[in-house]
Amino acid sequence: MPRRDQHVSLAHGNGGRLMRELIEELFAPALENPLLDTRADAVAVPTPQDLELVVTTDGFTVQPLEFPGGNIGSLAVHGTVNDLAVCGALPHYLTVSTFLEEGLEIEVLRRAIAALAAAARACGVAVVAGDTKVLGRGDCDGIYLAATGLGFRPRGLRLALAEVRAGDRILVSGPVGDHGAAVLLARQEFGLRGDLKSDAASVLPEAQALLRVPGLRFMRDPTRGGLATVAHELARASGLRVQLAESSIPVNDAVQSVCELLGYDPLYLACEGRVVAVVAPESCPAALGELRKVAPGAALIGELQAGSAQVVLETSFGGQRVLDELEDDPLPRIC
Ligand code: MG
């Protein structure tokens, strides 16, 4: 790219030379693969006959665009891959639409796309289609990404909220709240800095480990609204009481400190690299064993009980506290 083009201009989205150069010099080398390289308007993707296609889509508007442990590019891959992974699928393909704000530094975009490409490669997925639009100053906030993920899973896999039963156990693959706390700290306005890092990562190893265990009922990645929100989804869908043990829920010390300082509850803060799993009681030891091979911090944190649909936390002091459902996300734009 010529040196004068240090920032994104409206012309980078107008279909002319500047847009062609942006695609040829920034996107294509980072993302190259045989399907993308056809430069067709649409691509045919091979679909294995004995598997079923699983599709997910997500928008990414995180602020700031770069945070400790990732950026909007890697987050778009991990967020999309994880939604496929917790549905029992192996991710294969991604499409990515990029919305850029006029005036964005090209270097920021380059770092986002490099991280996106690296994350995609590490997860074994190919970006097979993409689009770029540029909006005027103030019409968007730096970069927005919209990603669609395609994966395949065995036909007839029974993995759903409807499968959970009273007595089932609830596992989490590691400490909760890291992503929310890291993004919170990365925002200038708090004037705080810590060594906190987002947990943003692929949960494919965790999901695949759990899928080996008969008696796995359901998995979800606790993103917006955190662990407490997944617990509410479980209670609402099953009509059961979700009982969580506070002392068993892993929370990193740095996350706990930030939450105490700023008045947040880590149980409501987003993770981007964790799995919550529900397993039949007799499968719990095997599930925890398999999970800990890839996620040593995994823990048994609670169970589903007959009773009214609510989420109850047994506190570290032996009391019981009802966890309310969030009215609103305390931390918008974390993904
Ligand atoms: Mg999800």
Boltz pocket constraint, residues with backbone or C-beta under 6 A from the ligand:
constraints:
  - pocket:
      binder: B
      contacts: [[A, 79], [A, 82], [A, 83], [A, 220], [A, 221], [A, 223]]
      max_distance: 6.0
